[in-house]
Amino acid sequence: MRSARLSLALDTGAIVLPATGPIAVFGPRAGDDLSALPKDRLAVVTTFRPDYDAFERAGYAVSTDPAGPYAAALVCLPRARAAARAQIAAAAAQLPEGAPIVVDGQKTDGVDACLKEVRKRIEVGEAVAKAHGKLFAFASPGAAAFADWAARPQILEGGFQTLPGVFSADGIDKGSALLAGALPRKLPRRIADLGAGWGYLARAILAREGVEELHLVEADKAALDCARVNVTDPRARFHWADATTFRLPGPVDAVVTNPPFHTTRAAEPALGTAFLRTAAAMLTPSGDLWLVANRHLPYERDLAEIFRDVTEIAGNSGFKVLHAHRPLPPSRPRR
């Protein structure tokens, strides 16, 4: 979809890229086709580990922070409005005045609203609409024009710091709060928090008795950076990693998780299931898993295939907290 709009815009002259110089690509997703752009000039900027790894494997130059100046920039619009604004502000700050900034996104991700907002500030060229999305471009006005859109920390109840675009940036997630309240008073010695986000559950875990070591595993570096601020306990270890493939050198006694079930607007229950299987693979034979999930997700079925015991220990109309105990050996799934 993105490649179709890029190709059309370049072919029709809706966007004209400079002949030389690096081109930043902010926030592309794994699987995005960037072949319409000169690969040897691209600098992919992303904080999401699966995307970072995918573009690195494909031979692109990848970083987590922009390091301009760039000759041009492509902003791949994220879903969150504040995060989209922050990416445009980051692009403007890294480009000289007059350099082209291209913004591309799906209609379901708010590209029309973004276009209207940008048009209120600066002249924008004709938008290219194709494949349920839009692409538009404008000449960089310099950092000052979008300075108020730059990413700034937000402080939540309890002193937690978040950033635009991270999960539950505007408040404590209700499911995570339910899970935190359902954890036992005493927990095992060595624990992993899969999909740790900005550290809310980690604080709750470290407040329990018995914990000697906690591994926070999070794919979004921006969220993990917040967690480093929010969780200063020396027992915490931080890992920027894809939780669906992450492994520690040795097993842990317990896993706590609020697994995601989508990376786009479309639900992807298999993503949550991958978290559960990773958790089982990380645990000792007598290990425990505590997780929270939306009430409608059928995780009990998946858990029954990989754990000996599965129990719902808390819940409400929207969420359920499940406790799974003693993972089954991979070669012996329950039938």
C-alpha positions as CSV (number, residue, x, y, z in Angstrom):
1,M,0.0,0.0,0.0
2,R,2.7,2.4,1.0
3,S,4.9,1.4,-2.0
4,A,2.0,2.0,-4.4
5,R,1.6,5.6,-3.1
6,L,5.3,6.3,-3.1
7,S,5.7,5.0,-6.7
8,L,2.7,7.0,-7.9
9,A,3.9,10.2,-6.2
10,L,7.4,9.9,-7.6
11,D,6.1,9.0,-11.1
12,T,3.7,12.0,-11.2
13,G,6.1,14.5,-9.6
14,A,3.9,14.9,-6.5
15,I,7.2,14.5,-4.6
16,V,10.6,15.3,-5.9
17,L,13.6,14.0,-3.9
18,P,17.0,15.6,-4.0
19,A,19.6,13.9,-6.2
20,T,22.0,13.4,-3.3
21,G,22.1,13.1,0.5
22,P,20.6,10.7,3.1
23,I,16.8,10.2,3.3
24,A,15.4,9.4,6.7
25,V,12.4,7.0,7.0
26,F,10.7,7.4,10.3
27,G,8.7,4.5,11.7
28,P,8.3,2.1,8.8
29,R,6.8,-1.3,9.7
30,A,8.3,-4.7,8.9
31,G,7.0,-5.7,5.5
32,D,6.8,-2.2,4.2
33,D,8.2,-2.0,0.6
34,L,10.6,0.9,0.4
35,S,12.0,-0.2,-3.0
36,A,10.7,3.0,-4.7
37,L,13.4,4.9,-2.8
38,P,17.2,4.6,-3.2
39,K,18.2,2.0,-0.7
40,D,21.8,3.1,-0.4
41,R,20.6,6.5,0.8
42,L,18.0,5.5,3.3
43,A,18.3,5.8,7.0
44,V,15.5,3.9,8.8
45,V,14.6,5.3,12.2
46,T,12.5,3.1,14.5
47,T,12.3,2.2,18.2
48,F,10.3,-1.0,17.7
49,R,12.6,-3.9,17.9
50,P,10.8,-6.3,15.4
51,D,10.8,-3.6,12.8
52,Y,14.4,-2.6,13.6
53,D,15.5,-6.2,13.2
54,A,13.6,-6.7,9.9
55,F,15.1,-3.7,8.2
56,E,18.6,-4.5,9.5
57,R,18.3,-8.1,8.1
58,A,17.2,-6.6,4.8
59,G,20.4,-4.6,4.6
60,Y,19.1,-1.1,5.5
61,A,21.0,1.4,7.7
62,V,18.8,1.4,10.9
63,S,19.0,3.5,14.1
64,T,16.7,4.3,17.1
65,D,17.4,8.0,17.0
66,P,17.6,10.4,14.1
67,A,21.1,11.7,13.3
68,G,20.6,14.3,10.6
69,P,20.8,16.5,8.8
70,Y,19.0,14.7,6.1
71,A,18.3,15.7,2.6
72,A,14.7,14.5,2.8
73,A,12.4,12.5,5.1
74,L,9.5,10.1,4.9
75,V,7.2,9.9,7.9
76,C,5.3,6.6,8.1
77,L,2.3,7.7,10.1
78,P,1.7,5.8,13.4
79,R,-1.8,5.3,14.8
80,A,-1.4,7.6,17.9
81,R,-2.0,11.3,17.1
82,A,0.6,12.5,19.6
83,A,3.2,10.1,18.2
84,A,2.4,11.2,14.6
85,R,2.9,14.8,15.6
86,A,6.2,13.9,17.3
87,Q,7.5,12.2,14.2
88,I,6.7,15.2,12.0
89,A,8.4,17.5,14.5
90,A,11.5,15.2,14.6
91,A,11.7,15.3,10.8
92,A,11.5,19.0,10.7
93,A,14.2,19.3,13.3
94,Q,16.5,17.1,11.3
95,L,16.1,18.8,7.9
96,P,17.3,22.1,6.5
97,E,14.6,24.5,5.5
98,G,13.1,23.7,2.1
99,A,14.0,20.0,2.2
100,P,11.0,17.8,1.4
101,I,9.1,16.0,4.2
102,V,6.8,13.3,2.9
103,V,4.0,12.0,5.2
104,D,2.3,8.7,4.4
105,G,-0.4,6.8,6.2
106,Q,-3.6,4.8,6.1
107,K,-7.0,6.5,6.5
108,T,-7.6,4.3,9.5
109,D,-4.5,5.7,11.1
110,G,-5.7,9.3,10.8
111,V,-3.9,10.6,7.8
112,D,-6.7,12.9,6.8
113,A,-6.8,14.6,10.2
114,C,-3.0,14.9,10.1
115,L,-3.1,16.5,6.6
116,K,-5.7,19.0,7.9
117,E,-3.5,19.9,10.9
118,V,-0.3,20.3,8.8
119,R,-2.2,22.5,6.3
120,K,-3.1,24.9,9.0
121,R,0.6,25.5,9.6
122,I,2.3,25.3,6.2
123,E,1.6,25.0,2.5
124,V,1.2,21.4,1.4
125,G,1.4,20.0,-2.0
126,E,-1.4,17.9,-3.7
127,A,-2.1,14.7,-1.7
128,V,-1.8,11.4,-3.4
129,A,-4.7,9.0,-2.5
130,K,-4.4,5.3,-3.2
131,A,-4.9,1.9,-1.5
132,H,-7.0,3.3,1.4
133,G,-4.4,5.9,2.3
134,K,-2.8,9.2,1.5
135,L,0.6,10.7,0.9
136,F,1.4,14.4,1.1
137,A,4.6,16.5,1.1
138,F,5.7,19.9,2.1
139,A,9.0,21.8,2.4
140,S,10.5,21.7,5.8
141,P,9.9,25.0,7.6
142,G,12.6,24.2,10.2
143,A,12.3,23.0,13.7
144,A,10.5,26.0,15.2
145,A,7.3,25.5,13.1
146,F,6.5,22.1,14.8
147,A,8.4,22.6,18.0
148,D,5.1,22.3,20.0
149,W,4.6,18.9,18.5
150,A,7.9,17.4,19.8
151,A,7.7,14.4,22.1
152,R,7.6,15.5,25.7
153,P,7.3,13.3,28.8
154,Q,3.9,13.1,30.5
155,I,3.7,12.3,34.2
156,L,0.9,10.1,35.4
157,E,-0.5,9.3,38.8
158,G,2.2,7.6,40.9
159,G,4.9,9.6,39.2
160,F,5.1,7.4,36.2
161,Q,6.7,9.0,33.1
162,T,5.4,8.1,29.6
163,L,6.0,9.4,26.1
164,P,3.7,9.8,23.1
165,G,3.0,6.6,21.2
166,V,3.9,4.1,23.9
167,F,1.1,1.8,25.1
168,S,-1.2,3.4,27.7
169,A,0.6,6.7,27.4
170,D,-2.2,8.7,29.0
171,G,-3.0,6.6,32.0
172,I,-2.5,3.3,33.8
173,D,-4.0,0.4,31.7
174,K,-7.1,-1.1,33.5
175,G,-6.0,-4.6,32.7
176,S,-2.5,-4.1,34.1
177,A,-4.0,-2.6,37.2
178,L,-6.2,-5.7,37.6
179,L,-3.3,-8.0,37.2
180,A,-1.1,-6.0,39.7
181,G,-3.8,-6.3,42.3
182,A,-4.2,-10.1,41.7
183,L,-0.5,-11.0,42.1
184,P,0.2,-13.0,45.3
185,R,1.8,-11.3,48.3
186,K,4.9,-13.4,47.8
187,L,6.4,-14.1,44.4
188,P,9.3,-16.4,43.2
189,R,12.9,-15.3,43.2
190,R,13.6,-14.8,39.5
191,I,10.9,-13.2,37.3
192,A,10.4,-11.9,33.7
193,D,7.9,-9.2,32.7
194,L,7.2,-9.8,29.1
195,G,6.0,-6.6,27.3
196,A,6.9,-4.5,30.3
197,G,6.0,-1.2,28.7
198,W,6.9,1.8,30.8
199,G,7.2,-0.2,34.0
200,Y,3.8,-0.2,35.8
201,L,3.7,-3.9,36.4
202,A,7.4,-4.0,37.2
203,R,6.9,-1.7,40.2
204,A,4.1,-3.9,41.5
205,I,6.2,-7.0,41.1
206,L,9.2,-5.5,42.9
207,A,6.9,-4.5,45.8
208,R,6.1,-8.2,46.5
209,E,8.2,-10.3,48.9
210,G,10.7,-12.8,47.6
211,V,11.7,-11.1,44.3
212,E,15.5,-11.0,43.8
213,E,15.7,-10.4,40.1
214,L,13.3,-8.9,37.5
215,H,13.8,-8.9,33.8
216,L,11.8,-6.2,31.9
217,V,11.5,-7.2,28.3
218,E,10.0,-4.6,25.9
219,A,10.1,-4.2,22.1
220,D,9.4,-0.4,22.1
221,K,12.6,1.3,23.1
222,A,10.7,4.5,23.9
223,A,8.6,2.6,26.5
224,L,11.7,0.9,27.9
225,D,13.5,4.2,28.3
226,C,10.5,5.4,30.3
227,A,10.7,2.2,32.4
228,R,14.3,2.9,33.2
229,V,13.1,6.2,34.7
230,N,10.1,4.7,36.5
231,V,11.9,1.6,37.9
232,T,15.1,2.4,39.6
233,D,15.3,-0.7,41.8
234,P,18.7,-2.4,41.4
235,R,17.0,-5.8,41.0
236,A,15.6,-4.7,37.7
237,R,17.2,-5.7,34.4
238,F,16.2,-4.1,31.1
239,H,16.1,-5.8,27.7
240,W,15.1,-4.1,24.4
241,A,13.9,-7.2,22.6
242,D,11.1,-8.9,20.8
243,A,9.3,-10.8,23.6
244,T,8.0,-13.5,21.2
245,T,11.6,-14.7,20.6
246,F,13.5,-13.5,23.7
247,R,15.4,-15.9,25.8
248,L,17.6,-15.5,28.9
249,P,20.7,-17.7,29.5
250,G,18.8,-19.6,32.2
251,P,15.1,-20.2,33.2
252,V,13.0,-18.0,35.3
253,D,10.7,-19.0,38.1
254,A,7.7,-16.9,36.9
255,V,6.5,-14.7,34.1
256,V,4.1,-11.8,34.4
257,T,2.6,-10.3,31.3
258,N,-0.1,-8.2,29.8
259,P,0.4,-9.5,26.2
260,P,-0.5,-7.3,23.3
261,F,-3.0,-8.6,20.7
262,H,-2.5,-6.1,17.9
263,T,0.3,-4.0,16.4
264,T,-2.1,-2.3,14.0
265,R,-5.8,-1.6,14.3
266,A,-6.6,-5.1,13.3
267,A,-6.7,-7.7,16.1
268,E,-3.8,-10.3,16.0
269,P,-4.6,-12.9,18.7
270,A,-1.7,-15.0,17.5
271,L,0.7,-12.3,18.9
272,G,-0.6,-12.8,22.4
273,T,-0.4,-16.6,21.9
274,A,3.3,-16.2,20.9
275,F,3.9,-14.4,24.2
276,L,2.4,-17.3,26.1
277,R,4.6,-19.8,24.3
278,T,7.6,-17.7,25.0
279,A,6.7,-17.6,28.6
280,A,6.3,-21.3,28.8
281,A,9.7,-21.8,27.2
282,M,11.4,-19.5,29.7
283,L,10.1,-21.1,32.8
284,T,11.4,-23.8,35.1
285,P,9.4,-27.1,35.1
286,S,7.5,-25.8,38.2
287,G,7.2,-22.2,37.0
288,D,4.2,-19.9,37.1
289,L,2.7,-17.5,34.6
290,W,0.3,-14.7,35.5
291,L,-1.3,-12.8,32.7
292,V,-4.2,-10.4,32.0
293,A,-6.2,-10.5,28.8
294,N,-9.4,-9.0,27.4
295,R,-12.3,-11.1,28.4
296,H,-13.1,-12.2,24.8
297,L,-9.7,-13.6,24.0
298,P,-9.6,-17.5,24.2
299,Y,-6.2,-17.8,25.9
300,E,-7.4,-20.6,28.1
301,R,-7.4,-22.9,25.1
302,D,-3.8,-22.0,24.3
303,L,-2.7,-22.3,27.9
304,A,-4.3,-25.7,28.3
305,E,-2.0,-27.0,25.6
306,I,1.2,-25.8,27.2
307,F,0.6,-25.8,31.0
308,R,-0.7,-28.5,33.3
309,D,-2.8,-26.2,35.4
310,V,-4.8,-23.1,34.3
311,T,-7.1,-21.0,36.6
312,E,-8.8,-17.7,36.4
313,I,-8.0,-15.9,39.6
314,A,-9.6,-12.5,39.0
315,G,-11.7,-10.6,36.5
316,N,-14.5,-8.3,35.5
317,S,-16.6,-7.7,32.5
318,G,-13.7,-6.4,30.4
319,F,-10.7,-8.4,31.6
320,K,-9.6,-11.7,33.2
321,V,-6.4,-12.6,35.1
322,L,-5.2,-16.2,34.5
323,H,-2.7,-18.2,36.5
324,A,-0.9,-21.0,34.6
325,H,1.4,-23.4,36.5
326,R,3.9,-26.0,35.4
327,P,4.6,-25.8,31.7
328,L,4.4,-29.0,29.7
329,P,7.6,-30.1,27.8
330,P,7.5,-28.9,24.2
331,S,7.4,-32.4,22.9
332,R,4.4,-33.4,25.1
333,P,1.6,-30.9,24.3
334,R,-1.7,-31.8,26.0
335,R,-4.3,-33.3,23.6
